[in-house]
Amino acid sequence: MKRIRQKELIDMLEKEKVINTIQVASHFGVSVETIRRDLDQLEGQGILKKIYGGAELRPKTKVLPSPLDKRRILQHGAKTAIARRAAEYISDRSTVALDAGSTIFELCKCLHDKKDLIIISGDIHSAGELLASGHRKVFMMGGFLTPDGTSNGTFAKDFFNSISSIDFFVTSTDGATPEDGLSTDEEGINNLKKRYLKKATTSIAMIDHTKFMKKGFYKLCDFSEIDIVITDSLTPSDILDKIRESGPSVDIVSVSSEI
């Protein structure tokens, strides 16, 4: 059964190029964890590459990337570098609340060597990656599960109210400007992030250069409410100077320039 399922997974990838973990699990009538184990095995064989929310097919031959592909590769590199730097701030035996999204997913990959973490996640993909990395104290926020794998709602708020303290809150953002701060496009998630921000001892914002000078519909906070901002070296210096004036520490990771 496993061999047949994995063969069909490969067929789906060859046809669609990208597959979604939750949708595939529903298609086969198995758990998300079962599909993740299949993807882990196929990734080990070099057939696919796990990405946020699913997997993509590895090309059989090396081809020159298009300009759009180059930008996507660069963005992924920036997000990975930012995530690695964020992991350096997180200490062993701490309680960490995580936002959702692709940069957070990259961060989860970088926490495998941290010891005795208590991790709070509202993202099924990130939670699965953390469990696969050996973390045993991973708490999922309750509530309504959205198609992209995040949860929010009344149950999530009730769970949050039961938490006594948070050492680190790590967030990403849909948009950020020095004048208006961080913003998101989803109201429920934004409200939950506001609660995390108030309860956390240290707040870390991971923002790659593509997110600056964009605005989400809902404001999360001003930069003065963030302790550490981690971005990449492609972010314009005038933006960085204005953020520093607001108060947070700004940590810049070096990435290659766009071609």
PyMOL commands that set and color helices and strands:
alter all, ss='L'
color gray80, all
select helices_A, chain A and resi 2-16+21-28+32-44+67-89+102-109+124-132+154-161+187-199+209-211+223-225+237-246
alter helices_A, ss='H'
color red, helices_A
select strands_A, chain A and resi 18-20+48-51+54-57+95-98+118-121+138-140+144-145+151-152+166-171+175-177+181-184+200-206+218-221+228-232+249-253
alter strands_A, ss='S'
color yellow, strands_A
deselect
rebuild
show_as cartoon
